[in-house]
Amino acid sequence: MCQHTSIDKIAIPCMNDPYGITTVPVPGRRCPACLERGDTVWVIPGKCCPQCGTPVN
Ligand SMILES: [Zn+2]
């Protein structure tokens, strides 16, 4: 069954295998520098981006 839910977070709509893909919402922020390049890199606030090293607060 696939139900539509209005969730304001990253979520993959409908997966047959809940363990096959990581759907855990990341408790972080997207790196703005990577975002400009079109990459979505999640960074834990206070840490540096693992891709470009930009500190994210
Ligand atoms: Zn980055």
N, CA, C, O and the ligand as a Tripos MOL2 file, in Angstrom:
@<TRIPOS>MOLECULE
protein
  229   227    58     0     0
PROTEIN
NO_CHARGES

@<TRIPOS>ATOM
      1 N           0.8510   -1.1920    0.0000 N.3       1 MET1
      2 CA          0.0000    0.0000    0.0000 C.3       1 MET1
      3 C           0.8870    1.2430    0.0000 C.2       1 MET1
      4 O           1.9690    1.2670    0.5870 O.2       1 MET1
      5 N           0.4080    2.2270   -0.6520 N.am      2 CYS2
      6 CA          1.1910    3.4470   -0.7440 C.3       2 CYS2
      7 C           0.2910    4.6330   -0.4560 C.2       2 CYS2
      8 O          -0.6220    4.9440   -1.2200 O.2       2 CYS2
      9 N           0.5620    5.2750    0.6380 N.am      3 GLN3
     10 CA         -0.2690    6.4130    1.0030 C.3       3 GLN3
     11 C           0.5140    7.6970    0.8540 C.2       3 GLN3
     12 O           1.7110    7.7630    1.1350 O.2       3 GLN3
     13 N          -0.1810    8.6910    0.4150 N.am      4 HIS4
     14 CA          0.4690    9.9860    0.3030 C.3       4 HIS4
     15 C           0.4230   10.6910    1.6520 C.2       4 HIS4
     16 O          -0.6230   10.8240    2.2870 O.2       4 HIS4
     17 N           1.5940   11.1320    2.0530 N.am      5 THR5
     18 CA          1.6390   11.8730    3.3000 C.3       5 THR5
     19 C           2.3530   13.1870    3.0640 C.2       5 THR5
     20 O           3.2890   13.2610    2.2690 O.2       5 THR5
     21 N           1.9280   14.1780    3.7280 N.am      6 SER6
     22 CA          2.5660   15.4810    3.6060 C.3       6 SER6
     23 C           3.5950   15.6380    4.7080 C.2       6 SER6
     24 O           3.3090   16.1270    5.8010 O.2       6 SER6
     25 N           4.7850   15.2130    4.3860 N.am      7 ILE7
     26 CA          5.8450   15.3090    5.3740 C.3       7 ILE7
     27 C           6.8860   16.3070    4.8810 C.2       7 ILE7
     28 O           7.3600   16.2340    3.7480 O.2       7 ILE7
     29 N           7.2170   17.2100    5.7380 N.am      8 ASP8
     30 CA          8.1490   18.2560    5.3490 C.3       8 ASP8
     31 C           9.5810   17.8590    5.6650 C.2       8 ASP8
     32 O          10.2830   18.5340    6.4180 O.2       8 ASP8
     33 N           9.9840   16.7800    5.0890 N.am      9 LYS9
     34 CA         11.3610   16.3450    5.2810 C.3       9 LYS9
     35 C          11.7120   15.4420    4.1170 C.2       9 LYS9
     36 O          10.8690   15.0980    3.2880 O.2       9 LYS9
     37 N          12.9690   15.0720    4.0780 N.am     10 ILE10
     38 CA         13.3740   14.1950    2.9970 C.3      10 ILE10
     39 C          12.7350   12.8420    3.1920 C.2      10 ILE10
     40 O          12.8550   12.2220    4.2490 O.2      10 ILE10
     41 N          12.0740   12.4070    2.1860 N.am     11 ALA11
     42 CA         11.4760   11.0930    2.2950 C.3      11 ALA11
     43 C          11.3300   10.5120    0.9080 C.2      11 ALA11
     44 O          10.9720   11.2060   -0.0440 O.2      11 ALA11
     45 N          11.6040    9.2730    0.8120 N.am     12 ILE12
     46 CA         11.3710    8.6010   -0.4360 C.3      12 ILE12
     47 C           9.9740    8.0070   -0.3650 C.2      12 ILE12
     48 O           9.6750    7.1810    0.4970 O.2      12 ILE12
     49 N           9.1330    8.4420   -1.2810 N.am     13 PRO13
     50 CA          7.7000    8.1950   -1.1940 C.3      13 PRO13
     51 C           7.3050    6.7550   -0.8860 C.2      13 PRO13
     52 O           6.6520    6.4940    0.1240 O.2      13 PRO13
     53 N           7.6810    5.8570   -1.7140 N.am     14 CYS14
     54 CA          7.1520    4.5180   -1.5370 C.3      14 CYS14
     55 C           8.2180    3.4920   -1.8820 C.2      14 CYS14
     56 O           8.6510    3.3820   -3.0290 O.2      14 CYS14
     57 N           8.6210    2.7660   -0.9000 N.am     15 MET15
     58 CA          9.6440    1.7540   -1.1250 C.3      15 MET15
     59 C           9.0970    0.3880   -0.7120 C.2      15 MET15
     60 O           8.4220    0.2380    0.3070 O.2      15 MET15
     61 N           9.4060   -0.5640   -1.5200 N.am     16 ASN16
     62 CA          8.9590   -1.9120   -1.1790 C.3      16 ASN16
     63 C           9.7740   -2.4890   -0.0350 C.2      16 ASN16
     64 O           9.2610   -3.1840    0.8420 O.2      16 ASN16
     65 N          11.0510   -2.1790   -0.0760 N.am     17 ASP17
     66 CA         11.9230   -2.6950    0.9570 C.3      17 ASP17
     67 C          12.3870   -1.5750    1.8650 C.2      17 ASP17
     68 O          13.2430   -0.7790    1.4790 O.2      17 ASP17
     69 N          11.8430   -1.5010    3.0450 N.am     18 PRO18
     70 CA         12.2010   -0.3910    3.9490 C.3      18 PRO18
     71 C          13.6480   -0.4480    4.3850 C.2      18 PRO18
     72 O          14.1780    0.5470    4.8790 O.2      18 PRO18
     73 N          14.2980   -1.5800    4.2160 N.am     19 TYR19
     74 CA         15.6770   -1.6890    4.6550 C.3      19 TYR19
     75 C          16.6550   -1.5900    3.5010 C.2      19 TYR19
     76 O          17.8710   -1.6130    3.6920 O.2      19 TYR19
     77 N          16.1100   -1.4800    2.3120 N.am     20 GLY20
     78 CA         16.9910   -1.4710    1.1550 C.3      20 GLY20
     79 C          17.6170   -0.1270    0.9030 C.2      20 GLY20
     80 O          18.7160   -0.0370    0.3550 O.2      20 GLY20
     81 N          16.9290    0.9150    1.2970 N.am     21 ILE21
     82 CA         17.4090    2.2570    1.0340 C.3      21 ILE21
     83 C          17.3390    3.0780    2.3120 C.2      21 ILE21
     84 O          16.4000    2.9780    3.1010 O.2      21 ILE21
     85 N          18.3550    3.8770    2.4790 N.am     22 THR22
     86 CA         18.3870    4.7110    3.6680 C.3      22 THR22
     87 C          17.3610    5.8320    3.5490 C.2      22 THR22
     88 O          17.4780    6.7030    2.6880 O.2      22 THR22
     89 N          16.3780    5.8030    4.3980 N.am     23 THR23
     90 CA         15.3360    6.8210    4.3520 C.3      23 THR23
     91 C          15.3220    7.6420    5.6370 C.2      23 THR23
     92 O          14.4110    8.4360    5.8740 O.2      23 THR23
     93 N          16.3280    7.4390    6.4440 N.am     24 VAL24
     94 CA         16.3700    8.1540    7.7100 C.3      24 VAL24
     95 C          16.6230    9.6270    7.4530 C.2      24 VAL24
     96 O          17.6060    9.9870    6.8060 O.2      24 VAL24
     97 N          15.7570   10.4690    7.9490 N.am     25 PRO25
     98 CA         15.9840   11.9070    7.8010 C.3      25 PRO25
     99 C          17.2730   12.3110    8.4860 C.2      25 PRO25
    100 O          17.5400   11.9370    9.6280 O.2      25 PRO25
    101 N          18.0590   13.0790    7.7660 N.am     26 VAL26
    102 CA         19.3520   13.4780    8.3130 C.3      26 VAL26
    103 C          19.1770   14.7130    9.1790 C.2      26 VAL26
    104 O          18.6600   15.7290    8.7130 O.2      26 VAL26
    105 N          19.5920   14.6400   10.4110 N.am     27 PRO27
    106 CA         19.4680   15.7870   11.3090 C.3      27 PRO27
    107 C          20.5560   16.8040   11.0570 C.2      27 PRO27
    108 O          21.4150   17.0350   11.9080 O.2      27 PRO27
    109 N          20.5200   17.4050    9.8970 N.am     28 GLY28
    110 CA         21.5840   18.3360    9.5860 C.3      28 GLY28
    111 C          21.1010   19.3870    8.6150 C.2      28 GLY28
    112 O          19.9030   19.5830    8.4130 O.2      28 GLY28
    113 N          22.0520   20.0430    8.0320 N.am     29 ARG29
    114 CA         21.7360   21.0880    7.0710 C.3      29 ARG29
    115 C          22.4420   20.8010    5.7660 C.2      29 ARG29
    116 O          23.4750   20.1320    5.7170 O.2      29 ARG29
    117 N          21.8570   21.3240    4.7250 N.am     30 ARG30
    118 CA         22.5070   21.1620    3.4330 C.3      30 ARG30
    119 C          23.6350   22.1740    3.2980 C.2      30 ARG30
    120 O          23.4790   23.3480    3.6320 O.2      30 ARG30
    121 N          24.7480   21.7090    2.8130 N.am     31 CYS31
    122 CA         25.8790   22.5980    2.5840 C.3      31 CYS31
    123 C          25.5080   23.5950    1.4900 C.2      31 CYS31
    124 O          25.1720   23.1910    0.3770 O.2      31 CYS31
    125 N          25.5650   24.8990    1.7940 N.am     32 PRO32
    126 CA         25.1610   25.9060    0.8020 C.3      32 PRO32
    127 C          26.0820   25.9350   -0.4050 C.2      32 PRO32
    128 O          25.6460   26.1940   -1.5270 O.2      32 PRO32
    129 N          27.3500   25.6680   -0.1660 N.am     33 ALA33
    130 CA         28.3110   25.7050   -1.2680 C.3      33 ALA33
    131 C          28.0520   24.5590   -2.2380 C.2      33 ALA33
    132 O          28.0570   24.7470   -3.4550 O.2      33 ALA33
    133 N          27.8290   23.3910   -1.6930 N.am     34 CYS34
    134 CA         27.5440   22.2460   -2.5510 C.3      34 CYS34
    135 C          26.1750   22.4030   -3.2100 C.2      34 CYS34
    136 O          25.9550   21.9660   -4.3400 O.2      34 CYS34
    137 N          25.2750   23.0270   -2.4840 N.am     35 LEU35
    138 CA         23.9370   23.2170   -3.0140 C.3      35 LEU35
    139 C          23.9800   24.0760   -4.2720 C.2      35 LEU35
    140 O          23.2110   23.8670   -5.2110 O.2      35 LEU35
    141 N          24.8860   25.0410   -4.2750 N.am     36 GLU36
    142 CA         25.0220   25.9040   -5.4530 C.3      36 GLU36
    143 C          25.5240   25.1280   -6.6570 C.2      36 GLU36
    144 O          25.2270   25.4550   -7.8060 O.2      36 GLU36
    145 N          26.2830   24.1040   -6.3640 N.am     37 ARG37
    146 CA         26.7900   23.2790   -7.4590 C.3      37 ARG37
    147 C          25.7860   22.2120   -7.8610 C.2      37 ARG37
    148 O          25.9920   21.4680   -8.8200 O.2      37 ARG37
    149 N          24.7340   22.1560   -7.1320 N.am     38 GLY38
    150 CA         23.6980   21.1930   -7.4770 C.3      38 GLY38
    151 C          23.7930   19.9150   -6.6690 C.2      38 GLY38
    152 O          23.0580   18.9560   -6.9050 O.2      38 GLY38
    153 N          24.7150   19.9150   -5.7050 N.am     39 ASP39
    154 CA         24.8450   18.7370   -4.8710 C.3      39 ASP39
    155 C          24.1480   18.9650   -3.5430 C.2      39 ASP39
    156 O          24.2420   20.0380   -2.9460 O.2      39 ASP39
    157 N          23.4700   17.9670   -3.1080 N.am     40 THR40
    158 CA         22.8650   18.0510   -1.7880 C.3      40 THR40
    159 C          23.7190   17.2610   -0.8160 C.2      40 THR40
    160 O          23.7120   16.0300   -0.8050 O.2      40 THR40
    161 N          24.4470   17.9930   -0.0120 N.am     41 VAL41
    162 CA         25.3090   17.3550    0.9750 C.3      41 VAL41
    163 C          24.8270   17.7470    2.3580 C.2      41 VAL41
    164 O          24.7380   18.9260    2.6990 O.2      41 VAL41
    165 N          24.5240   16.7440    3.1290 N.am     42 TRP42
    166 CA         24.0210   17.0300    4.4760 C.3      42 TRP42
    167 C          25.1670   17.1070    5.4570 C.2      42 TRP42
    168 O          26.0350   16.2360    5.5060 O.2      42 TRP42
    169 N          25.1470   18.1640    6.2300 N.am     43 VAL43
    170 CA         26.2120   18.3940    7.1930 C.3      43 VAL43
    171 C          25.5930   18.5980    8.5620 C.2      43 VAL43
    172 O          24.6090   19.3190    8.7270 O.2      43 VAL43
    173 N          26.1860   17.9560    9.5150 N.am     44 ILE44
    174 CA         25.7310   18.1790   10.8820 C.3      44 ILE44
    175 C          26.1150   19.5860   11.2960 C.2      44 ILE44
    176 O          27.2740   19.9750   11.1500 O.2      44 ILE44
    177 N          25.1640   20.3590   11.8110 N.am     45 PRO45
    178 CA         25.4610   21.7350   12.2160 C.3      45 PRO45
    179 C          26.6480   21.7940   13.1730 C.2      45 PRO45
    180 O          26.7080   21.0680   14.1660 O.2      45 PRO45
    181 N          27.5720   22.6620   12.8530 N.am     46 GLY46
    182 CA         28.7740   22.7800   13.6600 C.3      46 GLY46
    183 C          29.9500   22.0250   13.0660 C.2      46 GLY46
    184 O          31.0940   22.1960   13.4880 O.2      46 GLY46
    185 N          29.6560   21.1910   12.0830 N.am     47 LYS47
    186 CA         30.7090   20.4230   11.4180 C.3      47 LYS47
    187 C          31.0120   21.0480   10.0610 C.2      47 LYS47
    188 O          30.3470   21.9860    9.6230 O.2      47 LYS47
    189 N          32.0160   20.5110    9.4220 N.am     48 CYS48
    190 CA         32.3570   20.9740    8.0960 C.3      48 CYS48
    191 C          31.8240   19.9910    7.0680 C.2      48 CYS48
    192 O          31.7140   18.7900    7.3160 O.2      48 CYS48
    193 N          31.5010   20.5370    5.9160 N.am     49 CYS49
    194 CA         31.0180   19.7160    4.8220 C.3      49 CYS49
    195 C          32.0850   18.6940    4.4180 C.2      49 CYS49
    196 O          33.2360   19.0640    4.1850 O.2      49 CYS49
    197 N          31.7210   17.4440    4.3360 N.am     50 PRO50
    198 CA         32.6900   16.4110    3.9630 C.3      50 PRO50
    199 C          33.1320   16.5190    2.5120 C.2      50 PRO50
    200 O          34.1530   15.9510    2.1250 O.2      50 PRO50
    201 N          32.3710   17.2420    1.7160 N.am     51 GLN51
    202 CA         32.7100   17.3650    0.3020 C.3      51 GLN51
    203 C          33.6360   18.5370    0.0340 C.2      51 GLN51
    204 O          34.6370   18.3950   -0.6690 O.2      51 GLN51
    205 N          33.3090   19.6860    0.5880 N.am     52 CYS52
    206 CA         34.0710   20.8820    0.2430 C.3      52 CYS52
    207 C          34.7040   21.5490    1.4620 C.2      52 CYS52
    208 O          35.5010   22.4770    1.3220 O.2      52 CYS52
    209 N          34.3520   21.0830    2.6430 N.am     53 GLY53
    210 CA         35.0020   21.6010    3.8400 C.3      53 GLY53
    211 C          34.3940   22.8810    4.3750 C.2      53 GLY53
    212 O          34.9140   23.4730    5.3210 O.2      53 GLY53
    213 N          33.2980   23.3100    3.7770 N.am     54 THR54
    214 CA         32.6500   24.5180    4.2600 C.3      54 THR54
    215 C          32.0020   24.2640    5.6170 C.2      54 THR54
    216 O          31.2070   23.3360    5.7710 O.2      54 THR54
    217 N          32.3430   25.0880    6.5900 N.am     55 PRO55
    218 CA         31.6990   24.9290    7.8910 C.3      55 PRO55
    219 C          30.2170   25.2640    7.8250 C.2      55 PRO55
    220 O          29.8170   26.2630    7.2280 O.2      55 PRO55
    221 N          29.4330   24.4360    8.4310 N.am     56 VAL56
    222 CA         27.9880   24.6540    8.4400 C.3      56 VAL56
    223 C          27.5210   24.7760    9.8760 C.2      56 VAL56
    224 O          27.7630   23.9020   10.7080 O.2      56 VAL56
    225 N          26.8560   25.8680   10.1410 N.am     57 ASN57
    226 CA         26.3620   26.0790   11.4960 C.3      57 ASN57
    227 C          24.8490   26.0530   11.5570 C.2      57 ASN57
    228 O          24.2710   26.2160   12.6320 O.2      57 ASN57
    229 ZN         29.9400   21.3930    0.6930 Zn       58 ZN58
@<TRIPOS>BOND
     1     1     2 1
     2     2     3 1
     3     3     4 2
     4     3     5 am
     5     5     6 1
     6     6     7 1
     7     7     8 2
     8     7     9 am
     9     9    10 1
    10    10    11 1
    11    11    12 2
    12    11    13 am
    13    13    14 1
    14    14    15 1
    15    15    16 2
    16    15    17 am
    17    17    18 1
    18    18    19 1
    19    19    20 2
    20    19    21 am
    21    21    22 1
    22    22    23 1
    23    23    24 2
    24    23    25 am
    25    25    26 1
    26    26    27 1
    27    27    28 2
    28    27    29 am
    29    29    30 1
    30    30    31 1
    31    31    32 2
    32    31    33 am
    33    33    34 1
    34    34    35 1
    35    35    36 2
    36    35    37 am
    37    37    38 1
    38    38    39 1
    39    39    40 2
    40    39    41 am
    41    41    42 1
    42    42    43 1
    43    43    44 2
    44    43    45 am
    45    45    46 1
    46    46    47 1
    47    47    48 2
    48    47    49 am
    49    49    50 1
    50    50    51 1
    51    51    52 2
    52    51    53 am
    53    53    54 1
    54    54    55 1
    55    55    56 2
    56    55    57 am
    57    57    58 1
    58    58    59 1
    59    59    60 2
    60    59    61 am
    61    61    62 1
    62    62    63 1
    63    63    64 2
    64    63    65 am
    65    65    66 1
    66    66    67 1
    67    67    68 2
    68    67    69 am
    69    69    70 1
    70    70    71 1
    71    71    72 2
    72    71    73 am
    73    73    74 1
    74    74    75 1
    75    75    76 2
    76    75    77 am
    77    77    78 1
    78    78    79 1
    79    79    80 2
    80    79    81 am
    81    81    82 1
    82    82    83 1
    83    83    84 2
    84    83    85 am
    85    85    86 1
    86    86    87 1
    87    87    88 2
    88    87    89 am
    89    89    90 1
    90    90    91 1
    91    91    92 2
    92    91    93 am
    93    93    94 1
    94    94    95 1
    95    95    96 2
    96    95    97 am
    97    97    98 1
    98    98    99 1
    99    99   100 2
   100    99   101 am
   101   101   102 1
   102   102   103 1
   103   103   104 2
   104   103   105 am
   105   105   106 1
   106   106   107 1
   107   107   108 2
   108   107   109 am
   109   109   110 1
   110   110   111 1
   111   111   112 2
   112   111   113 am
   113   113   114 1
   114   114   115 1
   115   115   116 2
   116   115   117 am
   117   117   118 1
   118   118   119 1
   119   119   120 2
   120   119   121 am
   121   121   122 1
   122   122   123 1
   123   123   124 2
   124   123   125 am
   125   125   126 1
   126   126   127 1
   127   127   128 2
   128   127   129 am
   129   129   130 1
   130   130   131 1
   131   131   132 2
   132   131   133 am
   133   133   134 1
   134   134   135 1
   135   135   136 2
   136   135   137 am
   137   137   138 1
   138   138   139 1
   139   139   140 2
   140   139   141 am
   141   141   142 1
   142   142   143 1
   143   143   144 2
   144   143   145 am
   145   145   146 1
   146   146   147 1
   147   147   148 2
   148   147   149 am
   149   149   150 1
   150   150   151 1
   151   151   152 2
   152   151   153 am
   153   153   154 1
   154   154   155 1
   155   155   156 2
   156   155   157 am
   157   157   158 1
   158   158   159 1
   159   159   160 2
   160   159   161 am
   161   161   162 1
   162   162   163 1
   163   163   164 2
   164   163   165 am
   165   165   166 1
   166   166   167 1
   167   167   168 2
   168   167   169 am
   169   169   170 1
   170   170   171 1
   171   171   172 2
   172   171   173 am
   173   173   174 1
   174   174   175 1
   175   175   176 2
   176   175   177 am
   177   177   178 1
   178   178   179 1
   179   179   180 2
   180   179   181 am
   181   181   182 1
   182   182   183 1
   183   183   184 2
   184   183   185 am
   185   185   186 1
   186   186   187 1
   187   187   188 2
   188   187   189 am
   189   189   190 1
   190   190   191 1
   191   191   192 2
   192   191   193 am
   193   193   194 1
   194   194   195 1
   195   195   196 2
   196   195   197 am
   197   197   198 1
   198   198   199 1
   199   199   200 2
   200   199   201 am
   201   201   202 1
   202   202   203 1
   203   203   204 2
   204   203   205 am
   205   205   206 1
   206   206   207 1
   207   207   208 2
   208   207   209 am
   209   209   210 1
   210   210   211 1
   211   211   212 2
   212   211   213 am
   213   213   214 1
   214   214   215 1
   215   215   216 2
   216   215   217 am
   217   217   218 1
   218   218   219 1
   219   219   220 2
   220   219   221 am
   221   221   222 1
   222   222   223 1
   223   223   224 2
   224   223   225 am
   225   225   226 1
   226   226   227 1
   227   227   228 2
@<TRIPOS>SUBSTRUCTURE
     1 MET1         2 RESIDUE 1 A MET
     2 CYS2         6 RESIDUE 1 A CYS
     3 GLN3        10 RESIDUE 1 A GLN
     4 HIS4        14 RESIDUE 1 A HIS
     5 THR5        18 RESIDUE 1 A THR
     6 SER6        22 RESIDUE 1 A SER
     7 ILE7        26 RESIDUE 1 A ILE
     8 ASP8        30 RESIDUE 1 A ASP
     9 LYS9        34 RESIDUE 1 A LYS
    10 ILE10       38 RESIDUE 1 A ILE
    11 ALA11       42 RESIDUE 1 A ALA
    12 ILE12       46 RESIDUE 1 A ILE
    13 PRO13       50 RESIDUE 1 A PRO
    14 CYS14       54 RESIDUE 1 A CYS
    15 MET15       58 RESIDUE 1 A MET
    16 ASN16       62 RESIDUE 1 A ASN
    17 ASP17       66 RESIDUE 1 A ASP
    18 PRO18       70 RESIDUE 1 A PRO
    19 TYR19       74 RESIDUE 1 A TYR
    20 GLY20       78 RESIDUE 1 A GLY
    21 ILE21       82 RESIDUE 1 A ILE
    22 THR22       86 RESIDUE 1 A THR
    23 THR23       90 RESIDUE 1 A THR
    24 VAL24       94 RESIDUE 1 A VAL
    25 PRO25       98 RESIDUE 1 A PRO
    26 VAL26      102 RESIDUE 1 A VAL
    27 PRO27      106 RESIDUE 1 A PRO
    28 GLY28      110 RESIDUE 1 A GLY
    29 ARG29      114 RESIDUE 1 A ARG
    30 ARG30      118 RESIDUE 1 A ARG
    31 CYS31      122 RESIDUE 1 A CYS
    32 PRO32      126 RESIDUE 1 A PRO
    33 ALA33      130 RESIDUE 1 A ALA
    34 CYS34      134 RESIDUE 1 A CYS
    35 LEU35      138 RESIDUE 1 A LEU
    36 GLU36      142 RESIDUE 1 A GLU
    37 ARG37      146 RESIDUE 1 A ARG
    38 GLY38      150 RESIDUE 1 A GLY
    39 ASP39      154 RESIDUE 1 A ASP
    40 THR40      158 RESIDUE 1 A THR
    41 VAL41      162 RESIDUE 1 A VAL
    42 TRP42      166 RESIDUE 1 A TRP
    43 VAL43      170 RESIDUE 1 A VAL
    44 ILE44      174 RESIDUE 1 A ILE
    45 PRO45      178 RESIDUE 1 A PRO
    46 GLY46      182 RESIDUE 1 A GLY
    47 LYS47      186 RESIDUE 1 A LYS
    48 CYS48      190 RESIDUE 1 A CYS
    49 CYS49      194 RESIDUE 1 A CYS
    50 PRO50      198 RESIDUE 1 A PRO
    51 GLN51      202 RESIDUE 1 A GLN
    52 CYS52      206 RESIDUE 1 A CYS
    53 GLY53      210 RESIDUE 1 A GLY
    54 THR54      214 RESIDUE 1 A THR
    55 PRO55      218 RESIDUE 1 A PRO
    56 VAL56      222 RESIDUE 1 A VAL
    57 ASN57      226 RESIDUE 1 A ASN
    58 ZN58       229 GROUP 0 **** ****
